[in-house]
Amino acid sequence: MDDDVAVDFGEDGLVPAVAQDAETGEVLMLAYVSPDALAKTRETGFAHYYSRSRDELWQKGKTSGHVQRVEEVRVDCDADTLLYLVDQEAGACHTGHRSCFYRTIEGEHVGEEVFDPDAVYDD
Amino acid sequence: MDDDVAVDFGEDGLVPAVAQDAETGEVLMLAYVSPDALAKTRETGFAHYYSRSRDELWQKGKTSGHVQRVEEVRVDCDADTLLYLVDQEAGACHTGHRSCFYRTIEGEHVGEEVFDPDAVYDD
């Protein structure tokens, strides 16, 4: 049996995690993960992250229903970045897009809109 | 004409950038980008990053030849993460793998080895 990779959470106790659509390969979002968020993700099978602005653990989609079922967690060579391979409900982005990366740096809109954010979020 | 998206480089002046194979969708690596690294990337068409450990701008593959030709740069909704869509020469990872995400968190080896690191790197 393989041993778990020891993740290097660094000074601030967080690592970036890239969420990728397990089926299409689309990169959906990047957020940060604490040891607790990683443990919850592995325990429940749903993606959890740590919000730096709200200073709390959160489950993606808990409010909106746009959860991420995690099929696999990968670790990079330095063990300081994670890759979540997920089955994304509706869209990952609070703007209504499937992916948070819906713009080029030139400002061109290239992403798919999959839901109406006004119908999903209260604020 | 669209206007460039103003990237939020935050307190430390860096944003994470995910490099993704533009053709296959494979997530190859994550590294950090400074304003200068982003400018160089856009100017030259080759991926540049900022090394936090060496405290310097670097061009991916400058030594190894495993450069990344950047087809598109995307920005996420908060404008604090970049996505480089790249044409990766050989492999992105110094370990000889195509992708730095060659292991699951359980330690299972899932990535493809594409070159011999001993033949490419001196140290």
gemmi code that builds the backbone of each chain (N, CA, C; Angstrom):
import gemmi

chains = {
    "A": [
        ("MET", (0.837, -1.203, 0.000), (0.000, 0.000, 0.000), (0.868, 1.248, 0.000)),
        ("ASP", (0.473, 2.238, -0.822), (1.236, 3.477, -0.861), (0.948, 4.317, 0.377)),
        ("ASP", (1.935, 5.122, 0.768), (1.721, 6.040, 1.887), (1.231, 7.378, 1.371)),
        ("ASP", (0.402, 8.035, 2.177), (-0.055, 9.374, 1.828), (1.135, 10.313, 1.641)),
        ("VAL", (1.012, 11.209, 0.689), (2.033, 12.230, 0.499), (1.859, 13.293, 1.589)),
        ("ALA", (2.952, 13.668, 2.244), (2.894, 14.718, 3.278), (2.863, 16.071, 2.591)),
        ("VAL", (1.731, 16.749, 2.690), (1.571, 18.041, 2.037), (2.306, 19.119, 2.837)),
        ("ASP", (3.023, 19.982, 2.127), (3.765, 21.071, 2.752), (2.881, 22.325, 2.788)),
        ("PHE", (2.244, 22.558, 3.923), (1.297, 23.675, 4.026), (1.988, 25.027, 4.259)),
        ("GLY", (3.288, 25.014, 4.436), (4.055, 26.268, 4.491), (3.726, 27.138, 5.693)),
        ("GLU", (4.219, 28.363, 5.626), (4.126, 29.291, 6.759), (2.704, 29.675, 7.113)),
        ("ASP", (1.884, 29.908, 6.077), (0.516, 30.369, 6.364), (-0.471, 29.218, 6.525)),
        ("GLY", (0.013, 27.991, 6.434), (-0.851, 26.845, 6.680), (-1.853, 26.561, 5.575)),
        ("LEU", (-1.591, 27.106, 4.389), (-2.504, 26.915, 3.263), (-1.731, 26.534, 2.008)),
        ("VAL", (-2.362, 25.762, 1.156), (-1.803, 25.499, -0.181), (-2.881, 25.833, -1.213)),
        ("PRO", (-2.455, 26.276, -2.402), (-3.441, 26.467, -3.466), (-3.919, 25.122, -3.996)),
        ("ALA", (-5.205, 25.074, -4.321), (-5.768, 23.869, -4.935), (-6.467, 24.279, -6.229)),
        ("VAL", (-6.111, 23.608, -7.297), (-6.730, 23.826, -8.600), (-7.859, 22.809, -8.730)),
        ("ALA", (-9.055, 23.286, -9.060), (-10.161, 22.353, -9.313), (-10.323, 22.202, -10.817)),
        ("GLN", (-10.271, 20.955, -11.266), (-10.367, 20.647, -12.692), (-11.522, 19.683, -12.918)),
        ("ASP", (-12.290, 19.939, -13.950), (-13.376, 19.041, -14.327), (-12.770, 17.685, -14.688)),
        ("ALA", (-13.149, 16.655, -13.944), (-12.537, 15.330, -14.130), (-12.854, 14.753, -15.505)),
        ("GLU", (-13.955, 15.174, -16.089), (-14.358, 14.603, -17.379), (-13.810, 15.397, -18.560)),
        ("THR", (-14.016, 16.714, -18.541), (-13.635, 17.536, -19.702), (-12.225, 18.093, -19.606)),
        ("GLY", (-11.654, 18.129, -18.404), (-10.328, 18.703, -18.224), (-10.340, 20.218, -18.043)),
        ("GLU", (-11.498, 20.838, -18.089), (-11.557, 22.297, -17.926), (-11.078, 22.699, -16.521)),
        ("VAL", (-10.226, 23.708, -16.468), (-9.819, 24.245, -15.173), (-10.931, 25.161, -14.686)),
        ("LEU", (-11.465, 24.873, -13.505), (-12.667, 25.549, -13.032), (-12.374, 26.720, -12.094)),
        ("MET", (-11.437, 26.545, -11.205), (-11.163, 27.581, -10.198), (-9.884, 27.248, -9.452)),
        ("LEU", (-9.419, 28.221, -8.697), (-8.334, 27.992, -7.751), (-8.756, 28.584, -6.414)),
        ("ALA", (-8.556, 27.814, -5.361), (-8.832, 28.329, -4.021), (-7.795, 27.714, -3.083)),
        ("TYR", (-7.873, 28.090, -1.804), (-6.844, 27.659, -0.866), (-7.378, 26.595, 0.084)),
        ("VAL", (-6.479, 25.754, 0.523), (-6.853, 24.590, 1.329), (-5.975, 24.531, 2.579)),
        ("SER", (-6.624, 24.364, 3.710), (-5.938, 24.155, 4.993), (-5.897, 22.653, 5.273)),
        ("PRO", (-5.121, 22.224, 6.262), (-5.138, 20.791, 6.612), (-6.553, 20.287, 6.909)),
        ("ASP", (-7.343, 21.094, 7.631), (-8.723, 20.697, 7.940), (-9.579, 20.591, 6.679)),
        ("ALA", (-9.398, 21.545, 5.761), (-10.176, 21.527, 4.522), (-9.841, 20.276, 3.699)),
        ("LEU", (-8.570, 19.929, 3.684), (-8.161, 18.724, 2.958), (-8.739, 17.480, 3.619)),
        ("ALA", (-8.684, 17.437, 4.944), (-9.226, 16.279, 5.674), (-10.725, 16.129, 5.405)),
        ("LYS", (-11.464, 17.243, 5.454), (-12.911, 17.230, 5.197), (-13.205, 16.782, 3.765)),
        ("THR", (-12.393, 17.244, 2.833), (-12.570, 16.870, 1.434), (-12.427, 15.360, 1.266)),
        ("ARG", (-11.405, 14.812, 1.885), (-11.148, 13.379, 1.742), (-12.187, 12.541, 2.499)),
        ("GLU", (-12.631, 13.069, 3.596), (-13.588, 12.359, 4.447), (-14.978, 12.320, 3.814)),
        ("THR", (-15.387, 13.453, 3.216), (-16.761, 13.574, 2.704), (-16.872, 13.310, 1.206)),
        ("GLY", (-15.755, 13.481, 0.478), (-15.819, 13.364, -0.985), (-16.314, 14.634, -1.659)),
        ("PHE", (-16.551, 15.695, -0.883), (-16.947, 16.996, -1.450), (-15.825, 18.011, -1.194)),
        ("ALA", (-15.578, 18.848, -2.220), (-14.471, 19.796, -2.124), (-14.716, 20.820, -1.026)),
        ("HIS", (-13.738, 20.947, -0.146), (-13.717, 21.969, 0.899), (-12.473, 22.823, 0.693)),
        ("TYR", (-12.617, 24.101, 1.042), (-11.515, 25.039, 0.916), (-11.437, 25.875, 2.188)),
        ("TYR", (-10.437, 26.753, 2.234), (-10.331, 27.678, 3.354), (-10.378, 29.095, 2.799)),
        ("SER", (-11.322, 29.871, 3.269), (-11.446, 31.247, 2.797), (-10.497, 32.147, 3.562)),
        ("ARG", (-9.592, 32.795, 2.827), (-8.647, 33.715, 3.469), (-9.350, 34.996, 3.891)),
        ("SER", (-10.350, 35.432, 3.118), (-11.032, 36.690, 3.463), (-12.002, 36.487, 4.638)),
        ("ARG", (-12.714, 35.370, 4.640), (-13.659, 35.130, 5.744), (-13.012, 34.359, 6.891)),
        ("ASP", (-11.794, 33.878, 6.659), (-11.033, 33.165, 7.673), (-11.803, 31.944, 8.202)),
        ("GLU", (-12.310, 31.163, 7.257), (-13.053, 29.972, 7.684), (-13.060, 28.879, 6.617)),
        ("LEU", (-13.240, 27.684, 7.114), (-13.402, 26.513, 6.255), (-14.762, 26.600, 5.560)),
        ("TRP", (-14.808, 26.270, 4.279), (-16.109, 26.264, 3.598), (-16.201, 25.096, 2.635)),
        ("GLN", (-17.424, 24.634, 2.487), (-17.667, 23.604, 1.477), (-18.167, 24.287, 0.215)),
        ("LYS", (-17.500, 24.059, -0.888), (-17.914, 24.630, -2.171), (-19.342, 24.187, -2.497)),
        ("GLY", (-20.205, 25.175, -2.755), (-21.563, 24.865, -3.173), (-22.533, 24.597, -2.050)),
        ("LYS", (-22.103, 24.780, -0.830), (-22.983, 24.496, 0.312), (-24.248, 25.357, 0.248)),
        ("THR", (-24.098, 26.620, -0.124), (-25.239, 27.531, -0.241), (-25.919, 27.407, -1.603)),
        ("SER", (-25.128, 27.434, -2.649), (-25.668, 27.487, -4.018), (-26.123, 26.127, -4.537)),
        ("GLY", (-25.640, 25.071, -3.912), (-25.904, 23.737, -4.436), (-24.898, 23.305, -5.499)),
        ("HIS", (-23.999, 24.204, -5.848), (-23.028, 23.896, -6.899), (-21.801, 23.209, -6.320)),
        ("VAL", (-22.050, 22.035, -5.794), (-21.003, 21.274, -5.112), (-20.029, 20.645, -6.108)),
        ("GLN", (-18.899, 20.259, -5.575), (-17.888, 19.539, -6.348), (-17.657, 18.174, -5.708)),
        ("ARG", (-18.027, 17.135, -6.397), (-17.698, 15.787, -5.938), (-16.267, 15.487, -6.374)),
        ("VAL", (-15.424, 15.129, -5.427), (-13.997, 14.973, -5.719), (-13.697, 13.520, -6.067)),
        ("GLU", (-13.246, 13.319, -7.295), (-12.924, 11.961, -7.733), (-11.500, 11.576, -7.343)),
        ("GLU", (-10.619, 12.567, -7.339), (-9.224, 12.274, -7.017), (-8.544, 13.552, -6.548)),
        ("VAL", (-7.635, 13.414, -5.596), (-6.788, 14.534, -5.182), (-5.365, 14.198, -5.595)),
        ("ARG", (-4.746, 15.113, -6.351), (-3.338, 14.929, -6.706), (-2.485, 15.995, -6.028)),
        ("VAL", (-1.201, 15.691, -5.924), (-0.235, 16.556, -5.249), (0.899, 16.814, -6.228)),
        ("ASP", (1.438, 18.014, -6.237), (2.527, 18.279, -7.194), (3.873, 17.824, -6.620)),
        ("CYS", (4.918, 17.953, -7.429), (6.242, 17.433, -7.090), (6.778, 17.997, -5.778)),
        ("ASP", (6.503, 19.270, -5.499), (6.972, 19.895, -4.264), (5.994, 19.689, -3.109)),
        ("ALA", (4.891, 19.054, -3.386), (3.840, 18.789, -2.384), (3.312, 20.076, -1.752)),
        ("ASP", (3.333, 21.171, -2.525), (2.782, 22.420, -1.992), (1.643, 22.976, -2.861)),
        ("THR", (1.104, 22.161, -3.725), (-0.078, 22.518, -4.517), (-0.905, 21.256, -4.732)),
        ("LEU", (-2.223, 21.422, -4.673), (-3.126, 20.283, -4.886), (-3.892, 20.454, -6.189)),
        ("LEU", (-4.322, 19.335, -6.726), (-5.218, 19.318, -7.879), (-6.411, 18.458, -7.495)),
        ("TYR", (-7.596, 19.079, -7.488), (-8.833, 18.349, -7.230), (-9.466, 18.000, -8.572)),
        ("LEU", (-9.643, 16.740, -8.841), (-10.374, 16.320, -10.043), (-11.820, 16.137, -9.627)),
        ("VAL", (-12.706, 16.971, -10.190), (-14.058, 17.056, -9.640), (-15.155, 16.866, -10.681)),
        ("ASP", (-16.287, 16.486, -10.138), (-17.539, 16.486, -10.878), (-18.300, 17.720, -10.370)),
        ("GLN", (-18.322, 18.762, -11.199), (-18.874, 20.062, -10.785), (-20.362, 20.158, -11.100)),
        ("GLU", (-21.149, 20.413, -10.080), (-22.578, 20.698, -10.274), (-22.721, 22.108, -10.857)),
        ("ALA", (-23.492, 22.255, -11.929), (-23.762, 23.567, -12.573), (-22.476, 24.316, -12.922)),
        ("GLY", (-22.116, 25.325, -12.155), (-20.922, 26.099, -12.469), (-20.106, 26.372, -11.229)),
        ("ALA", (-18.792, 26.558, -11.437), (-17.893, 26.795, -10.308), (-17.878, 28.261, -9.894)),
        ("CYS", (-18.226, 29.144, -10.817), (-17.998, 30.576, -10.582), (-19.263, 31.276, -10.103)),
        ("HIS", (-19.086, 32.173, -9.119), (-20.228, 32.910, -8.558), (-20.844, 33.866, -9.582)),
        ("THR", (-20.133, 34.096, -10.692), (-20.648, 34.983, -11.749), (-21.611, 34.264, -12.691)),
        ("GLY", (-21.772, 32.947, -12.488), (-22.661, 32.180, -13.354), (-21.940, 31.402, -14.439)),
        ("HIS", (-20.625, 31.530, -14.465), (-19.848, 30.801, -15.475), (-19.486, 29.402, -14.970)),
        ("ARG", (-19.290, 28.534, -15.933), (-18.826, 27.191, -15.610), (-17.467, 27.238, -14.918)),
        ("SER", (-16.576, 28.086, -15.424), (-15.223, 28.238, -14.884), (-14.989, 29.685, -14.482)),
        ("CYS", (-14.199, 29.882, -13.435), (-13.815, 31.246, -13.050), (-12.891, 31.895, -14.084)),
        ("PHE", (-12.269, 31.081, -14.929), (-11.346, 31.616, -15.937), (-12.105, 31.869, -17.235)),
        ("TYR", (-13.049, 32.784, -17.189), (-13.933, 33.009, -18.334), (-13.497, 34.190, -19.194)),
        ("ARG", (-12.369, 34.815, -18.825), (-11.851, 35.959, -19.590), (-10.395, 35.748, -19.966)),
        ("THR", (-10.022, 36.241, -21.128), (-8.601, 36.342, -21.427), (-8.086, 37.607, -20.748)),
        ("ILE", (-6.771, 37.693, -20.667), (-6.186, 38.890, -20.047), (-6.464, 40.138, -20.879)),
        ("GLU", (-6.752, 39.945, -22.146), (-7.131, 41.082, -23.002), (-8.583, 41.501, -22.763)),
        ("GLY", (-9.295, 40.783, -21.887), (-10.664, 41.164, -21.560), (-11.712, 40.525, -22.455)),
        ("GLU", (-11.286, 39.588, -23.283), (-12.248, 38.903, -24.152), (-13.009, 37.842, -23.349)),
        ("HIS", (-14.290, 37.802, -23.537), (-15.144, 36.862, -22.827), (-15.139, 35.529, -23.580)),
        ("VAL", (-14.598, 34.484, -22.949), (-14.478, 33.201, -23.645), (-15.199, 32.058, -22.921)),
        ("GLY", (-15.717, 32.325, -21.714), (-16.296, 31.240, -20.911), (-17.784, 31.072, -21.095)),
        ("GLU", (-18.223, 29.888, -20.742), (-19.626, 29.512, -20.891), (-20.425, 29.919, -19.646)),
        ("GLU", (-21.557, 30.583, -19.855), (-22.444, 30.916, -18.732), (-23.442, 29.781, -18.542)),
        ("VAL", (-23.535, 29.275, -17.329), (-24.376, 28.089, -17.107), (-25.522, 28.301, -16.127)),
        ("PHE", (-25.487, 29.425, -15.385), (-26.633, 29.721, -14.507), (-26.721, 31.228, -14.287)),
        ("ASP", (-27.867, 31.649, -13.780), (-28.106, 33.061, -13.488), (-27.748, 33.320, -12.029)),
        ("PRO", (-26.685, 34.070, -11.765), (-26.260, 34.254, -10.374), (-27.326, 34.922, -9.516)),
        ("ASP", (-28.142, 35.787, -10.103), (-29.187, 36.463, -9.318), (-30.237, 35.486, -8.790)),
        ("ALA", (-30.397, 34.381, -9.487), (-31.377, 33.386, -9.076), (-30.822, 32.427, -8.018)),
        ("VAL", (-29.503, 32.480, -7.821), (-28.854, 31.504, -6.947), (-28.370, 32.124, -5.639)),
        ("TYR", (-27.816, 33.327, -5.750), (-27.223, 33.953, -4.568), (-28.122, 35.090, -4.081)),
        ("ASP", (-28.201, 35.250, -2.773), (-29.046, 36.285, -2.194), (-28.448, 37.669, -2.333)),
        ("ASP", (-27.111, 37.756, -2.141), (-26.537, 39.106, -2.145), (-25.926, 39.478, -3.483)),
    ],
    "B": [
        ("MET", (-12.539, 47.370, -29.080), (-11.453, 46.548, -28.525), (-11.630, 46.406, -27.014)),
        ("ASP", (-11.384, 45.218, -26.510), (-11.501, 44.985, -25.078), (-10.294, 45.587, -24.360)),
        ("ASP", (-10.512, 45.970, -23.101), (-9.406, 46.462, -22.296), (-8.780, 45.315, -21.524)),
        ("ASP", (-7.474, 45.417, -21.301), (-6.791, 44.421, -20.486), (-7.418, 44.359, -19.092)),
        ("VAL", (-7.488, 43.164, -18.544), (-7.961, 42.988, -17.178), (-6.828, 43.409, -16.229)),
        ("ALA", (-7.143, 44.225, -15.232), (-6.145, 44.650, -14.242), (-5.958, 43.527, -13.228)),
        ("VAL", (-4.803, 42.909, -13.251), (-4.534, 41.785, -12.358), (-4.239, 42.311, -10.951)),
        ("ASP", (-4.810, 41.644, -9.950), (-4.612, 42.024, -8.551), (-3.443, 41.222, -7.972)),
        ("PHE", (-2.268, 41.833, -7.962), (-1.071, 41.116, -7.526), (-0.940, 41.040, -5.997)),
        ("GLY", (-1.838, 41.685, -5.278), (-1.883, 41.545, -3.820), (-0.659, 42.070, -3.093)),
        ("GLU", (-0.590, 41.701, -1.813), (0.443, 42.249, -0.935), (1.855, 41.837, -1.316)),
        ("ASP", (2.003, 40.565, -1.710), (3.358, 40.085, -2.010), (3.741, 40.303, -3.473)),
        ("GLY", (2.846, 40.903, -4.253), (3.191, 41.226, -5.644), (3.229, 40.027, -6.567)),
        ("LEU", (2.623, 38.925, -6.144), (2.632, 37.703, -6.959), (1.228, 37.114, -7.047)),
        ("VAL", (0.948, 36.468, -8.156), (-0.293, 35.678, -8.278), (0.087, 34.262, -8.723)),
        ("PRO", (-0.695, 33.267, -8.299), (-0.441, 31.923, -8.817), (-0.889, 31.829, -10.278)),
        ("ALA", (-0.130, 31.074, -11.052), (-0.494, 30.824, -12.445), (-0.500, 29.315, -12.667)),
        ("VAL", (-1.606, 28.833, -13.195), (-1.742, 27.417, -13.530), (-1.364, 27.273, -14.996)),
        ("ALA", (-0.453, 26.349, -15.298), (-0.124, 26.074, -16.702), (-0.870, 24.824, -17.133)),
        ("GLN", (-1.635, 24.970, -18.198), (-2.444, 23.860, -18.712), (-2.070, 23.608, -20.165)),
        ("ASP", (-1.944, 22.348, -20.526), (-1.684, 21.962, -21.921), (-2.867, 22.433, -22.772)),
        ("ALA", (-2.586, 23.317, -23.720), (-3.660, 23.928, -24.527), (-4.379, 22.886, -25.378)),
        ("GLU", (-3.696, 21.808, -25.700), (-4.298, 20.804, -26.578), (-5.034, 19.717, -25.793)),
        ("THR", (-4.363, 19.133, -24.802), (-4.948, 17.984, -24.094), (-5.738, 18.393, -22.856)),
        ("GLY", (-5.504, 19.612, -22.343), (-6.178, 20.050, -21.127), (-5.497, 19.588, -19.850)),
        ("GLU", (-4.402, 18.855, -19.967), (-3.700, 18.390, -18.760), (-3.152, 19.579, -17.959)),
        ("VAL", (-3.370, 19.565, -16.657), (-2.780, 20.585, -15.801), (-1.326, 20.200, -15.560)),
        ("LEU", (-0.410, 21.084, -15.920), (1.006, 20.740, -15.929), (1.746, 21.162, -14.658)),
        ("MET", (1.454, 22.351, -14.175), (2.190, 22.875, -13.021), (1.489, 24.119, -12.501)),
        ("LEU", (1.924, 24.551, -11.327), (1.524, 25.857, -10.795), (2.785, 26.557, -10.330)),
        ("ALA", (2.903, 27.828, -10.721), (4.018, 28.633, -10.243), (3.514, 30.060, -10.059)),
        ("TYR", (4.399, 30.936, -9.594), (3.957, 32.292, -9.262), (4.461, 33.294, -10.296)),
        ("VAL", (3.687, 34.353, -10.464), (3.960, 35.335, -11.510), (3.945, 36.738, -10.904)),
        ("SER", (4.975, 37.502, -11.218), (5.064, 38.919, -10.850), (4.595, 39.756, -12.045)),
        ("PRO", (4.385, 41.042, -11.831), (4.029, 41.900, -12.973), (5.063, 41.795, -14.111)),
        ("ASP", (6.354, 41.773, -13.761), (7.394, 41.649, -14.789), (7.324, 40.309, -15.516)),
        ("ALA", (7.052, 39.249, -14.761), (6.967, 37.916, -15.373), (5.797, 37.863, -16.351)),
        ("LEU", (4.686, 38.476, -15.965), (3.528, 38.504, -16.857), (3.834, 39.326, -18.110)),
        ("ALA", (4.489, 40.467, -17.915), (4.844, 41.317, -19.069), (5.757, 40.575, -20.026)),
        ("LYS", (6.754, 39.880, -19.486), (7.705, 39.104, -20.313), (6.986, 37.985, -21.059)),
        ("THR", (6.054, 37.343, -20.376), (5.294, 36.257, -20.986), (4.522, 36.775, -22.187)),
        ("ARG", (3.862, 37.895, -22.003), (3.035, 38.451, -23.081), (3.904, 38.995, -24.221)),
        ("GLU", (5.042, 39.530, -23.851), (5.940, 40.153, -24.835), (6.616, 39.094, -25.713)),
        ("THR", (7.037, 37.986, -25.060), (7.836, 36.986, -25.779), (7.009, 35.794, -26.274)),
        ("GLY", (5.854, 35.556, -25.643), (5.079, 34.369, -25.986), (5.583, 33.105, -25.302)),
        ("PHE", (6.586, 33.247, -24.430), (7.087, 32.107, -23.647), (6.772, 32.345, -22.165)),
        ("ALA", (6.366, 31.266, -21.493), (5.961, 31.398, -20.095), (7.132, 31.810, -19.212)),
        ("HIS", (6.915, 32.873, -18.449), (7.856, 33.342, -17.434), (7.149, 33.307, -16.079)),
        ("TYR", (7.920, 33.055, -15.036), (7.391, 33.006, -13.679), (8.352, 33.755, -12.760)),
        ("TYR", (7.959, 33.834, -11.496), (8.844, 34.443, -10.503), (9.125, 33.397, -9.435)),
        ("SER", (10.397, 33.107, -9.229), (10.768, 32.115, -8.219), (10.816, 32.755, -6.840)),
        ("ARG", (9.972, 32.258, -5.940), (9.976, 32.789, -4.577), (11.224, 32.351, -3.820)),
        ("SER", (11.737, 31.142, -4.107), (12.916, 30.665, -3.378), (14.199, 31.345, -3.889)),
        ("ARG", (14.303, 31.525, -5.185), (15.502, 32.161, -5.736), (15.333, 33.674, -5.854)),
        ("ASP", (14.105, 34.143, -5.626), (13.805, 35.578, -5.679), (14.188, 36.188, -7.023)),
        ("GLU", (13.777, 35.527, -8.084), (14.094, 36.065, -9.413), (13.107, 35.601, -10.478)),
        ("LEU", (13.026, 36.422, -11.509), (12.241, 36.105, -12.694), (12.919, 34.955, -13.440)),
        ("TRP", (12.137, 34.012, -13.940), (12.750, 32.944, -14.737), (11.860, 32.573, -15.905)),
        ("GLN", (12.511, 32.148, -16.964), (11.755, 31.622, -18.101), (11.723, 30.114, -17.978)),
        ("LYS", (10.538, 29.552, -17.988), (10.384, 28.104, -17.915), (11.113, 27.456, -19.097)),
        ("GLY", (12.006, 26.498, -18.773), (12.683, 25.743, -19.820), (13.908, 26.400, -20.400)),
        ("LYS", (14.313, 27.526, -19.839), (15.473, 28.245, -20.376), (16.717, 27.352, -20.347)),
        ("THR", (16.906, 26.602, -19.265), (18.057, 25.704, -19.128), (17.789, 24.353, -19.785)),
        ("SER", (16.634, 23.793, -19.492), (16.326, 22.426, -19.931), (15.868, 22.359, -21.382)),
        ("GLY", (15.430, 23.487, -21.911), (14.836, 23.475, -23.252), (13.341, 23.151, -23.230)),
        ("HIS", (12.826, 22.853, -22.059), (11.411, 22.473, -21.951), (10.526, 23.702, -21.773)),
        ("VAL", (10.553, 24.515, -22.807), (9.831, 25.790, -22.782), (8.322, 25.579, -22.929)),
        ("GLN", (7.609, 26.628, -22.571), (6.148, 26.655, -22.736), (5.792, 27.823, -23.652)),
        ("ARG", (5.288, 27.506, -24.837), (4.770, 28.558, -25.714), (3.347, 28.865, -25.259)),
        ("VAL", (3.089, 30.114, -24.968), (1.803, 30.493, -24.380), (0.825, 30.897, -25.471)),
        ("GLU", (-0.237, 30.131, -25.587), (-1.245, 30.431, -26.597), (-2.254, 31.458, -26.102)),
        ("GLU", (-2.529, 31.410, -24.794), (-3.523, 32.342, -24.245), (-3.282, 32.490, -22.751)),
        ("VAL", (-3.511, 33.686, -22.243), (-3.486, 33.921, -20.800), (-4.903, 34.264, -20.371)),
        ("ARG", (-5.409, 33.524, -19.394), (-6.728, 33.839, -18.840), (-6.595, 34.309, -17.396)),
        ("VAL", (-7.624, 35.019, -16.953), (-7.648, 35.612, -15.614), (-8.920, 35.138, -14.940)),
        ("ASP", (-8.861, 34.856, -13.645), (-10.088, 34.383, -12.996), (-10.980, 35.559, -12.563)),
        ("CYS", (-12.134, 35.230, -12.011), (-13.152, 36.240, -11.683), (-12.637, 37.322, -10.745)),
        ("ASP", (-11.783, 36.946, -9.789), (-11.236, 37.919, -8.841), (-9.968, 38.580, -9.365)),
        ("ALA", (-9.531, 38.162, -10.526), (-8.309, 38.691, -11.157), (-7.075, 38.501, -10.286)),
        ("ASP", (-7.094, 37.426, -9.472), (-5.908, 37.162, -8.661), (-5.305, 35.778, -8.919)),
        ("THR", (-5.675, 35.179, -10.016), (-5.067, 33.922, -10.463), (-5.048, 33.922, -11.986)),
        ("LEU", (-3.964, 33.383, -12.558), (-3.840, 33.307, -14.011), (-3.886, 31.859, -14.470)),
        ("LEU", (-4.299, 31.699, -15.710), (-4.249, 30.395, -16.369), (-3.484, 30.583, -17.667)),
        ("TYR", (-2.339, 29.892, -17.782), (-1.562, 29.914, -19.015), (-1.958, 28.681, -19.835)),
        ("LEU", (-2.454, 28.889, -21.031), (-2.710, 27.766, -21.936), (-1.471, 27.626, -22.805)),
        ("VAL", (-0.779, 26.492, -22.675), (0.562, 26.388, -23.244), (0.757, 25.164, -24.141)),
        ("ASP", (1.739, 25.335, -24.985), (2.280, 24.225, -25.760), (3.598, 23.866, -25.065)),
        ("GLN", (3.592, 22.755, -24.324), (4.726, 22.373, -23.475), (5.713, 21.502, -24.238)),
        ("GLU", (6.954, 21.935, -24.303), (8.028, 21.111, -24.864), (8.372, 20.010, -23.854)),
        ("ALA", (8.434, 18.765, -24.298), (8.805, 17.604, -23.450), (7.946, 17.516, -22.180)),
        ("GLY", (8.496, 17.895, -21.032), (7.728, 17.789, -19.797), (7.878, 19.030, -18.948)),
        ("ALA", (6.857, 19.301, -18.128), (6.875, 20.499, -17.281), (7.645, 20.263, -15.994)),
        ("CYS", (7.770, 19.017, -15.580), (8.272, 18.733, -14.234), (9.753, 18.365, -14.242)),
        ("HIS", (10.490, 18.893, -13.269), (11.930, 18.621, -13.182), (12.215, 17.155, -12.861)),
        ("THR", (11.175, 16.417, -12.455), (11.354, 14.997, -12.146), (11.295, 14.126, -13.406)),
        ("GLY", (11.002, 14.749, -14.543), (10.923, 13.988, -15.785), (9.504, 13.660, -16.212)),
        ("HIS", (8.548, 14.101, -15.397), (7.147, 13.847, -15.737), (6.592, 14.954, -16.631)),
        ("ARG", (5.599, 14.583, -17.396), (4.900, 15.564, -18.230), (4.272, 16.646, -17.354)),
        ("SER", (3.655, 16.231, -16.256), (2.978, 17.140, -15.320), (3.585, 16.993, -13.931)),
        ("CYS", (3.626, 18.106, -13.193), (4.069, 18.041, -11.798), (3.074, 17.282, -10.916)),
        ("PHE", (1.845, 17.135, -11.386), (0.813, 16.444, -10.597), (0.780, 14.961, -10.977)),
        ("TYR", (1.871, 14.277, -10.715), (2.010, 12.888, -11.166), (1.676, 11.864, -10.079)),
        ("ARG", (1.273, 12.371, -8.903), (0.930, 11.477, -7.795), (-0.450, 11.822, -7.237)),
        ("THR", (-1.157, 10.810, -6.802), (-2.346, 11.067, -6.000), (-1.883, 11.328, -4.567)),
        ("ILE", (-2.789, 11.879, -3.774), (-2.425, 12.148, -2.380), (-2.187, 10.851, -1.608)),
        ("GLU", (-2.723, 9.762, -2.118), (-2.456, 8.454, -1.497), (-1.068, 7.920, -1.888)),
        ("GLY", (-0.357, 8.662, -2.732), (0.993, 8.247, -3.107), (1.054, 7.349, -4.323)),
        ("GLU", (-0.061, 7.202, -5.002), (-0.069, 6.370, -6.204), (0.510, 7.156, -7.385)),
        ("HIS", (1.362, 6.510, -8.131), (2.015, 7.140, -9.273), (1.088, 7.038, -10.489)),
        ("VAL", (0.615, 8.197, -10.974), (-0.343, 8.175, -12.082), (0.147, 8.944, -13.305)),
        ("GLY", (1.280, 9.638, -13.184), (1.733, 10.515, -14.270), (2.688, 9.850, -15.236)),
        ("GLU", (2.753, 10.447, -16.403), (3.587, 9.924, -17.481), (5.004, 10.497, -17.391)),
        ("GLU", (6.011, 9.617, -17.463), (7.408, 10.077, -17.505), (7.818, 10.282, -18.950)),
        ("VAL", (8.338, 11.468, -19.251), (8.617, 11.787, -20.655), (10.090, 12.075, -20.948)),
        ("PHE", (10.894, 12.260, -19.893), (12.340, 12.431, -20.124), (13.103, 11.987, -18.889)),
        ("ASP", (14.401, 11.802, -19.082), (15.284, 11.391, -17.993), (15.900, 12.646, -17.373)),
        ("PRO", (15.520, 12.982, -16.134), (16.026, 14.234, -15.560), (17.544, 14.272, -15.446)),
        ("ASP", (18.183, 13.126, -15.243), (19.642, 13.104, -15.116), (20.326, 13.516, -16.418)),
        ("ALA", (19.641, 13.311, -17.525), (20.223, 13.656, -18.822), (19.994, 15.130, -19.169)),
        ("VAL", (19.126, 15.778, -18.397), (18.732, 17.155, -18.736), (19.307, 18.184, -17.768)),
        ("TYR", (19.315, 17.828, -16.485), (19.754, 18.782, -15.475), (21.130, 18.387, -14.946)),
        ("ASP", (21.967, 19.366, -14.668), (23.316, 19.102, -14.197), (23.351, 18.634, -12.749)),
        ("ASP", (22.493, 19.227, -11.925), (22.600, 18.900, -10.505), (21.641, 17.797, -10.080)),
    ],
}
model = gemmi.Model(1)
for chain_id, residues in chains.items():
    chain = gemmi.Chain(chain_id)
    for i, (resn, *xyz) in enumerate(residues, 1):
        res = gemmi.Residue()
        res.name, res.seqid = resn, gemmi.SeqId(i, " ")
        for name, pos in zip(("N", "CA", "C"), xyz):
            atom = gemmi.Atom()
            atom.name, atom.element = name, gemmi.Element(name[0])
            atom.pos, atom.b_iso = gemmi.Position(*pos), 0.0
            res.add_atom(atom)
        chain.add_residue(res)
    model.add_chain(chain)
structure = gemmi.Structure()
structure.add_model(model)
structure.setup_entities()
